Amino acid sequence: MIEIVNRVYTFLTHIEDLTALNGSARWNRPEHDPRLLETARRRATAHRDSPIDDS
C-alpha cells in the first residue's frame, strides 16, 4: 500500500513532467469541469471548517 501511495503522490506532484503529450501537444489546454470543481471546492471548505477531533 505504501508503494502505491508513493507512486500516486509522485505522479500527482510531477504530473506536468510525467505526462508526455507528444502529438496532442497542439491541443487546447484542458479546462476544469465547472460542476466537478465546485464540488471539490465545497468539500475542501467543509473539510477546513470541520472541527478536529483529537480524542
Secondary structure, DSSP 4 states (H G I P E B T S, - for coil): -HHHHHHHHHHHHTHHHH---GGGGGSPPP---HHHHHHHHHHHHHHHHSPP---
